[in-house]
Amino acid sequence: MDGKYSVTEVVSAYLDRINEIDKNGPALNSIIIVNPDAMQIADELDKEKAAGKIRGPLFGIPVILKDNIDTHDRMPNTAGATVLRSSFPKVDSRVAKKLREAGAVIIAKSNLSEWANFRGMNSTSGWSGVGGQTKNPYVLDRNPCGSSSGSGVAVSANLCVLAIGTETNGSIVCPSNNNGIVGLKPTVGLVSRSGIIPISFTQDTPGPMGRTVEDVAICLGSLTGIDQADSKTLASAGMFISDYSKSLRRDGLKGKRIGVVKGSSSFSDRVDTLMKQAIEFMKGEGAEVIEVEAPESSEYEEASFEVMLYEFKDGLNRYFEGLEGDSLVKNLKDLIAFNKSDSVELRYFDQKILEMADKKGDLSSPEYKKSLDKMLKATRENGIDKMMDSVQLDALIAPTGSPAWKTDLILGDHFVGGSSSLAAISGYPAITVPMGFIENLPVGLTFFGRAWSESILIEIAFSYEQGTKHRRVPRYLVTD
């Protein structure tokens, strides 16, 4: 906030924009609920400023949270599921607490792929029982990707300055790709997951989504820190920092050794063309680009799915146990039964993943431990660490995904290709930035690397972003 406008004026303008664009106009449907106390919070911040107090680096900044992140206010936390329509958390999530301490105004909760896209087979990203279908702001009949669909769309359409998404595998980077924005998936443990409806204890992480690398970097520093309620954050001691803006260097590509993952863009000739252009740009900025071989996906993807099933059952049952009042569900079995009786939940998609998870044992199961060990070894020791150590790399790159496909509520998503799995399953960081357009649809470039390497990834991504400036404002086209 530069002082030109009051917090009240800024928040009011964004709320008007949500009403104009998300609810009316092109009707993007990215917002599940607007914070009824947003204007009151803005007024309080203006009073603090008048008294000479500025809370932190996000002072007065309108932020939207994915609707699987607890806020202790008049907004429920639903995961997009009708069973949680009236579930009001008794405390803020750690992320919400940190945002408020930094001065941000949480103005709304965003739509998402229900249960963070871990419910049924052949689902459509951006659909939830509570929120319906979110639309892509570039071309309205195209898919926003998920599960942080609403967060990506809200940022792209300038319904907020920043949004917080969550990722287990692709759920920050894919909606950032499809909606032409910057998304950062931190190292698991850099940002606390306490108060977030879980899928996987091993892979889940919240992360910032914005229109620029600078915005995302500033937001990330406000979210880091050890949280005793999330044991994963204990490993971040001595590794996290509170100001990543120091990494915003225009010459950040100079002298860097970057590995391009062999075969990673072979799913599309036109994506290949953009990738070649990106590589040539990086070379022109003084980077050395080296092709490297990745492990076969069969070494880790099946094992990861097993781990997610076990951890989803364990984590979701724990979350349900912590709900206040007369909750409609106490465990995963209750959820499955509720969905069968509901007129909305199974209209388009099944709940086979919920049923598969419910059949799993606890986390002492030999199958779980074996799968966990297999996936981590394949993606860490024999994956990213090996790829980078073999030729002394600073970062790895791959196209984030394909242009957005047409939304299809009957057949589900039509994924063509993507690169999220290695970073997601290893728990290592990744940041995606716009790489260009195919017709009227954006495509992103992902930079990823070793654990706790956010600073260097931000440095490289910022240099690429500032030198190319590929992002365009969405035009809400009807079809393409």
Long-range contacts (C-beta under 8 A, 24 or more apart in sequence): 1-59, 1-60, 1-61, 6-42, 6-46, 7-42, 7-43, 7-45, 7-46, 7-49, 7-59, 7-60, 7-105, 8-39, 8-42, 8-43, 8-46, 10-42, 10-60, 10-62, 11-38, 11-39, 11-41, 11-42, 11-60, 11-62, 11-105, 11-107, 12-39, 12-42, 14-62, 14-107, 14-159, 14-160, 15-39, 15-107, 17-158, 17-159, 18-107, 18-108, 18-159, 21-157, 21-159, 22-154, 22-157, 22-159, 25-476, 26-135, 26-137, 26-140, 26-476, 27-135, 28-134, 28-135, 28-137, 28-140, 28-153, 28-154, 28-157, 28-159, 28-476, 29-111, 29-131, 29-132, 29-133, 29-134, 29-135, 29-150, 30-110, 30-111, 30-134, 30-135, 30-144, 30-149, 30-150, 30-151, 30-153, 30-154, 30-157, 30-159, 31-64, 31-108, 31-109, 31-110, 31-111, 31-150, 31-154, 31-159, 32-67, 32-78, 32-80, 32-108, 32-109, 32-110, 32-111, 32-128, 32-130, 32-131, 32-150, 33-67, 33-75, 33-76, 33-108, 33-109, 34-107, 34-108, 35-71, 35-73, 35-74, 35-75, 35-106, 35-107, 35-108, 35-109, 36-74, 36-75, 37-73, 37-74, 38-62, 38-105, 38-106, 38-107, 38-108, 41-105, 41-106, 42-105, 45-103, 45-105, 54-103, 55-101, 55-102, 55-103, 56-101, 56-102, 56-103, 56-222, 57-102, 57-103, 57-218, 57-221, 57-222, 57-243, 58-99, 58-102, 58-103, 58-104, 58-162, 58-218, 58-219, 58-222, 59-102, 59-103, 59-104, 60-103, 60-104, 60-105, 61-103, 61-104, 61-105, 61-161, 61-162, 62-104, 62-105, 62-107, 62-160, 62-161, 62-162, 63-99, 63-104, 63-105, 63-106, 63-107, 63-160, 63-161, 63-162, 63-163, 63-164, 63-219, 64-106, 64-107, 64-108, 64-109, 64-110, 64-150, 64-151, 64-154, 64-155, 64-159, 64-160, 64-162, 64-163, 64-164, 65-95, 65-96, 65-99, 65-106, 65-108, 65-109, 65-110, 65-151, 65-163, 65-164, 66-109, 66-110, 66-112, 66-147, 66-148, 66-150, 66-151, 66-163, 66-164, 66-165, 66-166, 66-206, 67-109, 67-110, 67-111, 67-112, 67-130, 67-131, 67-150, 68-112, 68-116, 68-166, 68-196, 68-197, 69-93, 69-95, 69-96, 69-109, 69-164, 69-166, 69-195, 69-196, 69-197, 69-206, 70-96, 70-195, 70-196, 71-96, 71-106, 71-109, 72-96, 73-106, 75-108, 75-109, 77-109, 77-197, 78-109, 78-128, 78-130, 79-112, 79-114, 79-115, 79-116, 79-128, 79-197, 80-111, 80-112, 80-113, 80-114, 80-115, 80-128, 80-129, 80-130, 80-131, 81-114, 81-115, 81-128, 81-129, 81-130, 81-335, 81-345, 82-129, 82-130, 82-342, 82-344, 82-345, 83-328, 83-329, 83-335, 83-338, 83-339, 83-342, 83-345, 84-130, 84-328, 84-329, 85-130, 87-323, 87-327, 88-324, 89-195, 89-324, 90-324, 91-195, 92-195, 93-192, 93-194, 93-195, 93-196, 94-192, 94-193, 94-194, 94-195, 94-227, 94-229, 94-230, 95-164, 95-191, 95-192, 95-195, 95-196, 95-206, 95-223, 96-195, 98-222, 98-223, 98-225, 99-164, 99-222, 99-223, 101-222, 102-222, 104-162, 104-222, 107-160, 108-154, 108-159, 108-160, 110-148, 110-149, 110-150, 110-151, 110-153, 110-154, 110-163, 111-149, 111-150, 112-146, 112-147, 112-148, 112-149, 112-150, 112-151, 113-146, 113-147, 113-149, 113-171, 115-197, 115-199, 115-354, 116-146, 116-147, 116-166, 116-168, 116-171, 116-197, 116-199, 117-146, 117-147, 117-171, 118-147, 118-168, 118-199, 118-308, 118-312, 118-353, 119-349, 119-351, 119-353, 119-354, 120-349, 120-350, 120-351, 120-352, 120-353, 120-354, 121-349, 121-350, 121-352, 121-353, 121-412, 122-349, 122-350, 122-411, 122-412, 122-413, 123-348, 123-349, 123-412, 123-413, 124-348, 124-349, 124-407, 124-408, 124-409, 124-412, 124-413, 125-149, 125-174, 125-175, 125-413, 126-150, 126-153, 126-407, 127-348, 127-349, 127-409, 129-342, 129-344, 129-345, 133-407, 133-409, 135-407, 136-178, 136-179, 136-404, 136-407, 137-179, 137-474, 137-476, 138-179, 138-180, 138-404, 138-440, 138-441, 138-442, 138-474, 138-475, 138-476, 138-477, 138-480, 139-404, 139-440, 139-441, 139-477, 139-478, 139-479, 139-480, 140-476, 140-477, 140-478, 140-479, 141-406, 141-407, 141-478, 141-479, 142-178, 142-403, 142-404, 142-405, 142-406, 142-407, 142-441, 142-480, 143-178, 143-404, 143-405, 143-406, 143-407, 143-413, 144-175, 144-178, 144-179, 144-404, 145-170, 145-174, 145-175, 145-177, 145-178, 145-179, 145-401, 145-404, 146-171, 146-174, 146-175, 147-171, 147-175, 148-172, 148-175, 148-183, 148-209, 149-175, 151-175, 151-209, 152-176, 152-178, 152-179, 152-181, 152-183, 152-209, 153-179, 155-179, 155-181, 155-209, 155-210, 155-211, 156-180, 156-181, 156-211, 156-474, 157-474, 158-211, 161-210, 161-215, 162-208, 162-209, 162-210, 162-215, 162-216, 162-219, 163-208, 163-209, 163-210, 164-206, 164-207, 164-208, 164-209, 164-223, 165-206, 165-207, 165-208, 165-209, 166-196, 166-204, 166-205, 166-206, 166-207, 167-203, 167-204, 167-205, 167-207, 167-420, 167-424, 168-199, 168-200, 168-203, 168-204, 168-308, 168-424, 169-203, 169-304, 169-420, 169-421, 169-424, 169-425, 170-418, 170-420, 170-421, 170-424, 172-207, 172-209, 173-400, 173-401, 173-418, 173-420, 173-430, 173-432, 173-444, 173-446, 174-400, 174-401, 174-418, 174-420, 175-209, 176-209, 176-400, 176-432, 176-444, 177-400, 177-401, 177-418, 177-432, 177-442, 177-443, 177-444, 178-401, 178-403, 178-404, 178-441, 178-442, 179-442, 179-474, 180-434, 180-442, 180-444, 180-471, 180-472, 180-474, 181-209, 181-210, 181-211, 181-434, 181-471, 182-209, 182-210, 182-211, 182-212, 182-213, 182-215, 182-216, 182-431, 182-432, 182-433, 182-434, 182-461, 182-465, 183-207, 183-208, 183-209, 183-216, 183-431, 183-432, 184-208, 184-209, 184-216, 184-217, 184-220, 184-429, 184-430, 184-431, 184-454, 184-457, 184-458, 185-420, 185-423, 185-424, 185-429, 185-430, 185-431, 186-220, 186-429, 186-454, 187-236, 187-239, 187-427, 187-428, 187-429, 187-451, 187-452, 187-453, 187-454, 188-232, 188-427, 189-230, 189-232, 189-233, 189-234, 189-235, 189-236, 189-427, 190-220, 190-223, 190-224, 190-233, 190-236, 190-239, 190-240, 190-429, 190-452, 190-454, 191-220, 191-223, 191-224, 191-233, 192-225, 192-227, 192-229, 192-230, 192-233, 193-230, 193-232, 194-227, 194-229, 194-230, 197-316, 197-319, 198-311, 198-312, 198-315, 198-316, 198-318, 198-319, 199-308, 199-311, 199-312, 199-315, 200-307, 200-308, 200-311, 200-312, 200-315, 201-232, 201-311, 201-314, 201-315, 202-307, 202-311, 202-372, 202-376, 202-427, 203-304, 203-307, 203-308, 203-424, 203-425, 203-427, 205-427, 211-471, 212-465, 213-248, 213-431, 213-433, 213-458, 213-461, 213-462, 213-465, 213-466, 214-245, 214-248, 214-462, 216-431, 216-458, 217-244, 217-245, 217-247, 217-248, 217-458, 217-462, 218-244, 218-245, 220-244, 220-454, 220-458, 221-245, 236-452, 239-451, 239-452, 240-452, 241-455, 244-454, 244-455, 244-458, 246-455, 247-455, 247-456, 247-458, 247-459, 247-462, 248-458, 248-459, 248-462, 249-459, 249-462, 249-463, 250-462, 250-463, 250-466, 250-467, 251-285, 251-286, 251-463, 252-459, 252-460, 252-461, 252-462, 252-463, 253-282, 253-285, 253-286, 253-287, 253-460, 253-463, 253-464, 253-467, 254-285, 254-286, 254-287, 254-463, 255-286, 255-287, 256-282, 256-286, 256-287, 256-288, 256-394, 256-395, 256-460, 257-287, 257-288, 257-290, 257-391, 257-392, 257-393, 257-394, 258-282, 258-287, 258-288, 258-289, 258-290, 258-393, 258-394, 258-395, 258-396, 258-397, 258-447, 258-460, 259-289, 259-290, 259-291, 259-292, 259-387, 259-388, 259-391, 259-393, 259-395, 259-396, 259-397, 260-289, 260-290, 260-291, 260-292, 260-396, 260-397, 260-398, 261-292, 261-294, 261-387, 261-396, 261-397, 261-398, 261-419, 261-422, 262-291, 262-292, 262-293, 262-294, 263-294, 264-294, 264-398, 264-399, 264-419, 265-398, 265-399, 265-417, 266-417, 267-402, 267-416, 267-417, 268-402, 268-416, 268-417, 268-438, 270-438, 271-399, 271-402, 271-403, 271-417, 271-438, 271-443, 274-399, 274-435, 274-436, 274-438, 274-443, 274-445, 275-399, 275-435, 275-445, 277-436, 278-397, 278-435, 278-436, 278-445, 278-464, 278-468, 279-397, 281-464, 281-467, 281-468, 282-464, 285-463, 285-464, 285-467, 287-460, 289-397, 290-391, 290-393, 292-387, 292-390, 292-391, 292-393, 292-396, 293-387, 294-383, 294-387, 294-422, 295-378, 295-379, 295-382, 295-383, 295-422, 297-421, 299-374, 299-378, 299-382, 300-374, 300-375, 300-378, 300-379, 300-383, 300-421, 300-425, 301-421, 301-425, 303-370, 303-371, 303-372, 303-374, 303-375, 303-378, 304-371, 304-375, 304-421, 304-425, 306-367, 306-368, 306-371, 307-368, 307-371, 307-372, 307-375, 309-353, 309-356, 309-357, 309-360, 310-357, 310-360, 310-361, 310-362, 310-363, 310-365, 310-367, 310-368, 310-371, 311-363, 312-353, 312-357, 313-357, 313-358, 313-360, 314-362, 314-363, 316-357, 332-357, 332-358, 333-358, 348-409, 348-410, 349-412, 375-425, 376-425, 376-426, 376-427, 378-425, 379-421, 379-422, 379-425, 379-426, 379-428, 380-426, 380-428, 383-422, 383-426, 384-422, 384-423, 384-426, 384-428, 384-448, 384-449, 384-450, 385-450, 388-449, 388-450, 393-449, 394-449, 394-456, 394-460, 395-447, 395-448, 395-449, 395-453, 395-456, 395-457, 395-460, 396-422, 396-447, 396-448, 396-449, 397-445, 397-446, 397-447, 397-448, 398-445, 398-446, 398-448, 399-435, 399-443, 399-444, 399-445, 399-446, 400-432, 400-435, 400-443, 400-444, 400-445, 400-446, 401-443, 401-444, 402-443, 403-438, 403-439, 403-441, 403-442, 403-443, 404-441, 419-446, 420-446, 422-448, 423-448, 426-451, 427-451, 428-453, 429-453, 429-454, 429-457, 430-457, 431-457, 431-458, 431-461, 433-461, 433-464, 433-465, 433-470, 434-465, 434-468, 434-470, 434-471, 435-468, 435-470, 436-470, 437-470, 437-472, 439-480, 440-475, 440-477, 440-480, 441-480, 442-470, 442-471, 442-472
